[in-house]
Each structure stands twice: as C-alpha cells, then as structure tokens.
Amino acid sequence: MTNTTSPAPPAPARAGRREWTALCVLMLPLLLVSMDVSVLYFAIPEISADLEPTGTQQLWIFDIYGFVLAGLLMTMGSLGDRIGRRRLLLIGAGAFGAASLLAAYAHSAETLIAARAVLGIGGATLMPSTMALVRTMFTDPAQRAKAIGLWSGVMTAGIALGSVMSGVLVEYFWWGSVFLVNLPAMALLLILGPLLLPESRNPAPGRFDRLSIPLSMAAVLPVVYGLKELPSEGWNVRYVVSITVGLLFAALFVHRQRTAASPMISPALFRGHGFTPALVLNTVSAFGMMGSAYFTTQYLQSVLGKSALEAALWSLLPSVLIGAAAPVAAQLVQRGAERAYVVTGGFVIAAAGYGLLALAGTDSLWLVLAACGVLAAGIVIVMSQVTDLALSSAPVEKAGSASSLLETGTEFGGALGMAALGSIGTAVYRHEMPADAPALAQETLGGALAVAAELPGRAGDALATAAREAFTSGMQGAAIAGALILTAAAALAAKGLRGIRVRKQEETEGVEIAA
C-alpha cells in the first residue's frame, strides 16, 4: 500500500539573540512615541510663560500631535507594506528627531505647533512599523506572543512615564529638554536599525490609492476631535456635527476600500479568522483604559491635593502590575489555556478594577492606586493577546496595514472612553452640586476650586468639599458604567474568540524579507 501521508511542514524558525536585540531597539521609538502623548503636562506652564501662546494656540500645542498621529496611521501602515517597514521606520525616526530638535528650540508658538505636527507624522510611521516588524521577525507563535506582550507593556508604561519625565526635566532644566531626550534614542535607532532590523515589504502591493489618504484623515480626525472635546464641554452642537461628518467620511472610506482595485486597507484582512473580533476587543480595551485616566489624574490632584509631579509619581505605582500581566497571559496561552478564556479573564480583572474605583471616597489614595493597577493589568492582558491574534490572523504581507488598524482602533477607543465615561461623570457631578453654587462651580471641579479659593472662610471650604464629593460621586458613577461595559466585553470575548487559535505554522511566501 502506498503511503500518502504528507510530510509535516517545517517548524517556524525561532528568533535568536539578534532578533531579541532588535526588539530592544524597536522599544526605543515606541516608548518615546507613547511618552510624547503626555510629555507636555508639566512643561506647558513654562512654555506659556516663554512663548506666550493664545488660548487656541495652547490647545493646538497639546492636541496637534495626537490628531496628526491618529489621522495618518492607516496611510503609514499601508505605505510601509509598499516601500518597506524598516525604511519607513528609519525615515520616521529621522523626522521625529529633527522635529524634536525644532520643538526644543522653538521661539514662537507657531513653530512649536508645526514641530508637534511633524512629530505626529513621525509617530504615525513609527508605531505601525514597529509592530509590523515584530510580526515579521518573530515567526514562532510562542516567541511572537512574548514579544508582543513586551510591546504592549512598553506602550502602556510610556504614557505614564512621559508625564513624570517631563516633570523632572522641567524641574532641573528648561522646557525644551522634554523634546531633546528623543534625540539619543532616535540616533541609536538610525545607527542600529540598518544592522539589526530585517527589511520586509509586500512584493505585489499594487498601485497606491492616493484618494484614500484624504478620505481616511477626513474620517478619523473629526471623530477623534469631537470625542476628545465632549467631556469638557458636553454635547455641543459643533462636536456632534464634527463626529457626524467624520462618520459620513468613514462610510465613504469603507466604500472606497471595497471598490478600489488596490485599496489602502484590503477587505481581505477582515476575512482573517479572528482579526475582526480582535480589532473590536482592542478598541474596547482602549475605551476602558483611557476612560479611567480622565478621572484618576484629576482625583489625585484636585481631590487629594497632590501637586502635579506628586500625582505623576504616585501614578507610576500601578505600573508594577502592568509589567507582570502580559508575560503571565502569554505563558497561560503557551501552556494550553484557550485564548478566549485568557482575554475574558483580562476583561473581568479590568472590570474588577473599575469595581474598586467605584468604592473610592474623597480620601482613598491607596484604593484608587490599587484600582488603577488592577484595571491596567487586565487591559494589558487583553491588548497583548488580541494584538497577537490580529497580527497572526493577518497575512504577513499586510502586517503594516493590520498594525495601523489596531492603532487607529486604540485612538478611537481611547477618545470614546474619555467622552462616554467623562460625560457620565460630568452629569453626576452637576447633579450632586448644590443648586445655589455659582455657575462656574457647577461646571467642573477645577472651576469650583477656583471659585472656592476666592470665597472667605467656611464658605470657600464648604464649596470645595461639596465639589470634591460631587466629583468623587461622578467618578463612582462612571466606574460602575465602565465595569458593566467591560463585563459585557468579557462575555463577547468568551463567545467571539472561542475556538480561535494562533496558526502553528507561518506562511512566508507572501512577503519579501531582506536582511
């Protein structure tokens, strides 16, 4: 009898010292890009004193980086698939370094805004490129899961570290130093990147769809802008219109991708087993993470009375749990635990973090820090696992596009979390404030404390106490809503990811890789 059994496919090559060293190099731009989200928190007073920006200019100094980053992620992910992810990463590193130097020595608000915009462009090239290169360097599923876990932890920790570093640098140097710290890391990347990082690209990408660039930006930017502004100013018609316009362009963008001969984002990505649920769950996890940050930062400073630097230093404590979460989740999956249950457990842990936050009073420092740690640990478990699932489900030649979609979902989820939970907290705050309180005091906690500082004696103390209690009640209400949403996400993950596993073997014929 003839033996018709097919030979087993070769096991995927395991990464060696070179790949792990290259991963360390990739962590540098990732850390700096995530830090730049929060690096201006302590520098803005000195910037305002030095450059004297108008109120509108100050807002743009803060926001232009995130807006440009979010708007260009899909474009840069697709571009990296075409011209090479390493090439795009190095181009972005050069732009990021040059813009950092320009920002550090800016002599006008306009120059600083322009520099921050270029930083956003550079950041949009760096984030999807690093994730896509991890996908191509680590073909062994177990090693890739571990690498993506490290990637997720570094990105999450960078946001918290950025505010602390800016506080320390501004304390001992000048505001421009918060940008100069980018230069050594980018120089190291430009030197070591060509030596350690492999080049990879889609060998048959088709024609680049230029029309999709403005369509993608018109879809992303109005929605992100509207969602970011809702928590502070409520359901203003301008922001509702902005979100509506963005959604209309999003519909046009989707239509373009489904009908174009060579779309920027291939619809085939969503046919990958597990990609769509992973993308949705990643967006929900970003919702949970950023929704809590809206409250905890204000709680530490305005309720507990910590200085900005003290609050930033206290906020580093939850990072201890973050560092252990992703590796533990990866180990569980590698030892046979079904990914659906690990992700479900991550959402349950995160929901428990919100549950702890709902128990906080006006003097609950340690409870709030514990809640933040538990919440962040659960979210990192989810993010690391769904990122690994999404990248494993996507064709390797589309790794840049897949990475950019994940990052765009993170931006949407974070903005939506701040908008939804922030609106709930604001509504509860206004309901709990005394009816006879000044109008400014009924709007925000910051406004109430400013009014209270001008009132004499017990009247000011009473208003400040009432405002702190109202804010804490709002935080509790938002935490309950967050816990319910993450519990629902846990149920969705248990059902939607059941039976989905990472492919055991890698297909490499669809990608061009060069050392």
N, C-alpha and C positions, 0 to 999 in steps of 0.2 A: 504493500500500500504506500502510495506516495505521501510524503509529509508535506502538508500545505500550510503549516503554521508559519506565519510571517515573523521574521526576526524582530525582537523588541527594538524600538527606536533608541538611539544613544541617549544617555542621561545628559542633561544640560551641564555645560561647563561651570565649575564652581569658581567664584571670584577669589583672587589671591590678594597678596599684600598690595599690589599696585592698585587694584580696584578700591580697596578699603582706604588707601591713602588718598585716592582721587575723591572718594566720598567726603573725606575730611576737608579737602579743598573746596568741594561744592557747598559745604556747610557755611563757608565764609560769606558768599554773596547772599545766601538765603537768610542768614542771621541779620545781615545789615539791611536787607530789604524789609524784613519784618520789623526791625527796630525803627526804621525811618517812619513807620506809621505813628509812633508815639514819641519820637525824639525831640519834638518841639515843645512838649508840655511845660518844661521849666525854662526853656530858652526864650519863649515869646515875650516875657516882660522886658528883658534886656534888648531884644530885637525892636520892640515898640519904642523904647527909650532912644535907641541909636538911629533907627531908620524912620521913625515917626510915620508909620503907615496909617491910612484911614481905616475906619472900621471894616469897610468892604475889602480893602487890601489885606487886612489881617486875616479875614476869613479865607481869602484865596491862598494866602501863605500856608494856612493849615490844610486846606481841602484839595488844592490842585494836584498834589502828589497822588492821593488816593483816587481821584477822579480819572486822571490820565492812566494810571495803572489799571484800573478796572476796565476802562474803555478799550485798551489795546491788548488785553490778554489773549483774546481769541485770534487777533491778527498775528501777534508774535508767535503764538504756538503753531499756527499754520505755516508761517514763514520759516520757522526753524525746521519743520519737516521738509521744506523745499531746499533751503540753502545749507542746511547742516546745523544741528543743535549746538555743537561746540563752537562753530563760527559765530552763530548768533549770540551765544553766551559771552564770548570774548568781545564782540562789538558792544554788547550791552555793558560789560564791565568797564570798557574804556569810556563810554558815555556817562556811566554812573560816577566814575572817578572824576572826570572833567567837570561834570555838573556839581559835584561835591565841592571841588575847589572854587568854582564860581560862586556857589552859595556861601561858602565860608568868608569870602572877601567881598560880598555884595555891598555896594554903597547906596543902594536905593531899594525901596520895596518892590519896584517893577523888576529889577534884576533878580531879586530873591525869588519872586514868583516865577519868573522864567526858568531859573535854575531848578526850582522844585518841580516844574513841569517836565524838564529834561530828566530829572531823577525818576519821575514816574514812567517815562518812556524806557529808561534803562531797567527799572524794576520789572516792567512788563516783559522784557526779554529774558531776564534772569530767572524768574520764578518757574515758568513752564519748561525752560531749558534744563534747569537742574533736575526737575522731576523726570523729564523725558530721558535724560542721560542715566539716571538711576535705573530706569526701566531697561535700557539697553546694556548697561554694564553688569547688572545682576540678573542672569538668566535662570539661576537656581531659585525656585519658589521660596524656599526657606530663607535663603540669604537676602532675597529681594524684600521679603516681609520685614526682616530685621532692619534693612537699610531704610525702608520707607517709614518704619517706626521711629528711627532716629531723625529722619527728615521732618516728621510731624512734630516731634518734641522740640526740635530746634526752632521751628517756625513759631510755635506757641509761646515758647520761652522768650523769643526775641522781642515780642511786643511788650512784655513786662520789663525786660532788661533795658529797652530803649529809654523809657521814662527815667529809670534810675541812673543810667549812664549820663543822660543829659543833665540831670540834677547835679551830679558830681562834677562834671566838666564845667558847667556854668559857675559852680561854687568856687572853683580854683582857677579857671581860665577865662575865656570870653565866649560869647555865644557861637562864634564861628567854629569853635573846636568840636561842636557836636557833628559837624559835617566832615571835618578833617580826619576823624577816626576811620572814615571809609577808605581813605587813600592807601594805607599799608595793605589792607585786605585785598583791595582790587588789584594792586600791583603784584601781590603774591599770586593771585588768580591768573593774571596775564602772563606771568613767568612760568608757573607750574602747569597751567591748563593745557597748553600745547604738548607738554611732555607726558602728562598722566591721563588726560581725558581722550577717549576714542571719538572720532567723528562718526556721526550717523545721520542718515537722511533717508527720505523716501526716494527710491530710484526712479519712480514714474509718477511724479506728483500731479502732472497735468498743468494746465495754464492757471496762473494765479488770478483769482477773481477779485479785481480791484473794487468793483461795486460793493462787495460785501464789507469792505473796510468802513466806509461811512455808515452803512446800514447797521453794522454791529455797534459802532460807537453811539449812533442815534438811539439804539435800543437800550444800551446799558447805562449811559450817562444820565438821562433824565430820570430813570427809575431810581438809580442809586442816590442822585441828588435829592429827589423828593423824599425818599425813605430816611435819609440822614437828617433832614430838616424837620420832619414831623414831630419827633419827641420834644423839641424845644419850642416850637410854635404852634403845634396842634394841626388840625385838619384844615389848614389854609387852602383856599381855592387854588392858589398858584402851585402848590405842591401836588395837589390832586391832579391838576391838569398836566403837570410835568410827568407824573407817573403814567397817566393815561397815554400821553404822547409816546413815551418810551415803550409801552406795551404794544401800541399800534406799529411802531417800527420793528419791534420784536417779531410781530406776525409777518411783516414784510421780509425780515431777515430769514425766518424759517422757510417761507415760501421760496426765497431765492436759493437756499441750500438744497431744497428738494427738487428744484427745476434746473439749476445750472449744470453745465457739463462737467466742470471741475470746481465744485463748491469749496468754500473755505473750511467748513465743518462737514465732513462726509456723513450723510444719514446712516451709512453702514456702521458707524460707531455705536449707534443706539440699538443695533441688532445683535451686538455682542452680548453673550449670556452673562448678565449681572451688571452691565455697565449702567443702564438707566436707574435701577434701584440704588446702586452705589452713589450715583450723582445726586439723587434726591435726598438720600440719607446724609450725605456730606453737607448739603445745603442746610438741612435741619440741624445738624450738629453745630454749624457756624451760627445759626439762629440762637441756639442755647448759650453758646459761649459769649457772644457779643451782647446779648440781651442782659446778662448778669453784670457785665462790665459797666454798663450805663449807671447802675445803682451803686455798686460796691466802691467805685472811686469816689463818688460824692459822699457816700456814707463815712468813709474813713476821714475825709477832710472836713465836711460840713456838719456831720452829726457828732463824730468823736472829737473833732477839733484838732486833728493831726495836721502838721504842715505838709506841703506838697511833697517834699523829699521824704519826710517820715512815712507818709502814706505809701509812697512808691517802694520804700524799703520793706515795709510790712507786707506789701503785696507780693514780694518775692517768696515768702514762706510757702505758699501753695505750690510753687514750682517743684518742691521736693517730691510730691506725689506725682506730678506730671512726668518727671524723669523715669519713674518706675513703671508707669502704666502701659506704654506701648510695647516695651520688651516683654512684659508678662503676657499681654494679649497675643503677641506673636508666638511665644512659647506654647501657649494653650492650643493654638491652631496647629502648630507643627506636631504636637503630641496627639492629634486626632480629634480635638474638640471641633464641632461644626461651627463654621464662621458665623452662621445666623445666630447662634446662641451667644457667642462672644460679643457680637455687635449689640444684641439685645441686652446683654448684661451691662455693656458700656452705657447704653441709654438709661437703664434702671439706676445705675450708680449716679449718673448725671442728674436724673430726676430726684434722687435722694439728696444730692447737693442742694437743689432748689428747695427741697423739703426742709433742710436745715436752715436755709436762708429765711424761710417763712416764719421760723421761730425766733428770729433776732429781735431784740429790743433796741432801745436807744443807747445801750452801753454793753454791747455784745461783741467786742473785738475778736476774741478767740473763736466764738461760734461762727462769725462771718468768715474769718480766715479758713476755718475748717470746711465751711460750706463751699468756699471758692476752690479749695484743694480737691474736694470730692467731686465737685462739678467738672473741674478742668480735667481730672484724671479720667472720668467717664467719657468726656468728649474726645480726648486724645486716643482712647481705646477705639472709639468709633471711627475717628478720622483716619487713623493708621490702617485699620482693617478695610474700610471702604475704598481708600485710596489704592491699596494693594489690589483689591478686587477690580476696581475700574481699570487700572493700568494693565492688569493681567488679561482682562476681557477684551481690551482694545488691540487691534493689530499693531505690531511693533512699529510699522512704518507710519502709523498715525499717533505715536506716543506724544508728540508735541501738542497736537490738537486735543487729545484726551486730557492732557495735563492742564491746558488752558481752560477747558470747560470746567474742570474741577475747581480751579482757582476762581473763575468767574462765579460759579455757584457759591463759593465761600464768601465772595464780596456781596452777592445778593442776600445770602442768608444772614450775614452779619448786619447789614443795613436793615433788613426786615425785622430781625430780632430787636434791635435798638428802637425801631419805630413802633412795633406792636407792644412790646413789654414796657417801653418808655411811655407810650400813650396810656396804658393801663395804670402805671404808677402815677402819672400826672393827674389822671382823672380822680384816683383815690385821694391824692394829696389835696386837690382843690375841694373835694367833698368834705374832707376832715378838717380843713382850716376853718377857724371861726368866721361867721358871716360878717362880723364887723371889722375884720382885719383889713388893712389897707390893700388896695387893688394889686400893687406890686407884690406884696407879701403872699397873696393868694395865687400868684402865677407859678413861682418857683421857690425852692428852698434858699437859693442864693439871694433872690430878691428879698425874701423875708428876713434873712440875717442882716442884709444891708439896711433895711428899714429899722430893725430892732436895735442896731448899733447907734441910731440917731435918737432913739426914744430914751427918756430918763428912767433910771432905776428899775423898779419892778415891772413897769410896763414893757420895757425892752426885753427883760428876762422872760416874761410870760409869753411874749410873741415868739421869741427864739425857741423856747421849749415846745410851744404848740407846733411850730413849723417842723422841728426835728421829729416830733411824734407823728405828725402827718406824713412826712417823707418816709419814715420807717413803716408806717401802715401801707403806703403806696408800694414800697419795696416788697412787703409781705404779700400784697395782692398780686404783684407781677410774678413773684416767686411761685405762688400757687398756680398761676396760669402756665408758667414755664414748666413746672413739674408735670402738669396734665399733658402738655404738648409733647414732652419727651417720653412720657409713659405711652402715649399713642404711637410715637415713633418706635418705641421698643416693640409694640405689637406688630407694627408694619414690618420691622426688620425680621422678626421671628417668622412671619408669613412669607415676605417677599424674597428673603435670602435662603430659605430652606432648600437644601439640595444643591446649592451653587457652590462649587469648589474651584480653587485655582487650578488651571491646567498643569498637569505634571510635566509635560514636555513643552519646550519652546520651539516655535517655528521661526526660522531665521531667513528663509529665502525671500521674504518680502521686505528686506531692509538692507541698505548698503552701509557697511561699517568699515571704517579705516582706522588704523592705529594712529 
